[in-house]
């Protein structure tokens, strides 16, 4: 994982247009805010994150939180109008972006020497959960 949120944001933009079009401009704003994080490695991406102004970092994190909470709050309504697979994909993309941003923050503090012991386990925990979910969904996956 290169800790580049661009692919997840692009996928989310397509899905959100279908399930909650009112939030499409919000996703576009996040894409614009995070456009400079285009690293081909976690090291490069975390350095790019560190170059963002603190206000932009906080706006990105709060923007993802807003999407997550809105989707969860409107789930009963949205699921009546779209198939559950599409809703799940949107939720998965938001969660991936959320973990990516937190991991970028943590990696930056790690490289700065200011991280706390155990901080980097956020990324490991997320990846383990994704793999576990894939195996549960399809036990034949290797």
C-alpha angles and dihedrals in degrees: 000000000000093000089238110145094195099097093046091048092050091051091045091051090057094046097042090054087062101041105030110008092176088071096051093094088051092054089046089053090052090049090053093046092052099037093110092061096088101131123150091217139036090250094055093043093050090049090051089049089053090053091059115097112257090244090057091048091051092045090053093048093046089046092057090046089053091052092047095049094043092051092048092047094048095040096110091051097040094047089059090061104037134038117267093241091062091047091050091050091053091049091048092050092049091049091049092051091047092053091043092055093046091048091049089053092048094046090051091053090045092055090044090052094241102104124116123241109272096020093117091058088081090079093044092049093050094048092048090052092051092050091046090051092050092050092048091050092049115016091188092065112111 
